Amino acid sequence: LDYTNPNKDVMGLVSFVPQAVLVASVSLVYARKNLPLCLYLQTAIFVTFNKVCTGQYFVWYMSVMPLLGPSLKFFSENYHLQKVEVW
């Protein structure tokens, strides 16, 4: 895909439409139920369907992870005891 390709606009839409549909769907389904999960999924979808990958994306993941943990039961009352049991 380069600037001389006559189908460059169509190819741009083909790569953008699935991303936009998925982000909108996740927003409609999860925004009111579980906002941290919604933010994480939107970030993951954006990065997955983006044309480039930079180190900044991993910072985005890490910034949402502390919010996501409690909703996925990563942290519980016996979190440290569970780590010892797994070890």
C-alpha positions in Angstrom: 0.0 0.0 0.0 1.6 3.2 -1.1 0.5 6.7 -2.2 0.5 5.8 -5.9 -2.0 2.9 -5.5 -5.4 3.9 -7.0 -7.1 1.7 -4.4 -5.4 3.3 -1.4 -8.6 4.9 0.0 -10.5 1.6 -0.2 -7.7 -0.3 1.4 -7.6 2.3 4.2 -11.3 1.8 4.8 -11.0 -2.0 4.7 -8.5 -1.8 7.6 -10.4 0.8 9.5 -14.0 -0.5 9.4 -13.5 -3.7 11.5 -11.6 -1.7 14.1 -14.4 0.9 14.3 -17.1 -1.7 14.5 -15.4 -3.6 17.3 -14.6 -0.5 19.3 -18.2 0.7 19.0 -19.6 -2.8 19.9 -17.4 -3.1 23.0 -18.4 0.4 24.0 -22.1 -0.4 23.8 -21.9 -3.7 25.6 -19.4 -3.0 28.4 -19.3 0.7 29.1 -22.1 0.7 31.7 -21.4 -2.8 33.0 -17.6 -2.7 33.5 -15.8 0.4 32.5 -12.2 -0.8 33.2 -12.8 -3.8 31.1 -14.3 -1.7 28.4 -11.2 0.6 28.4 -8.9 -2.3 28.2 -10.7 -4.0 25.4 -10.8 -0.8 23.4 -7.1 -0.4 23.8 -6.5 -4.0 22.8 -8.7 -3.7 19.7 -7.0 -0.4 18.7 -3.5 -1.9 19.0 -4.4 -5.1 17.3 -5.9 -3.5 14.3 -3.5 -0.6 14.0 -0.9 -0.6 11.2 2.1 0.2 13.4 3.2 -0.9 16.9 5.2 1.3 19.2 6.3 1.0 22.8 3.7 3.5 23.8 1.0 0.9 23.4 2.5 -1.2 26.1 2.3 1.8 28.4 -1.4 2.1 27.6 -1.9 -1.6 28.6 0.0 -1.2 31.8 -1.9 2.0 32.8 -5.3 0.2 32.5 -4.2 -3.0 34.2 -4.5 -1.8 37.8 -8.1 -0.8 37.1 -8.8 -4.1 35.4 -7.4 -6.4 38.1 -10.3 -6.3 40.7 -13.0 -6.8 38.1 -11.3 -10.0 36.9 -10.6 -11.3 40.4 -6.9 -10.9 40.0 -6.7 -9.6 43.5 -8.6 -11.1 46.4 -8.4 -11.0 50.1 -6.1 -14.0 50.1 -4.0 -12.9 47.2 -0.6 -13.3 48.9 -1.6 -16.7 50.3 -2.7 -17.8 46.9 0.7 -16.8 45.5 2.5 -19.0 48.1 0.1 -21.9 47.4 0.8 -21.7 43.7 4.6 -21.6 44.3 
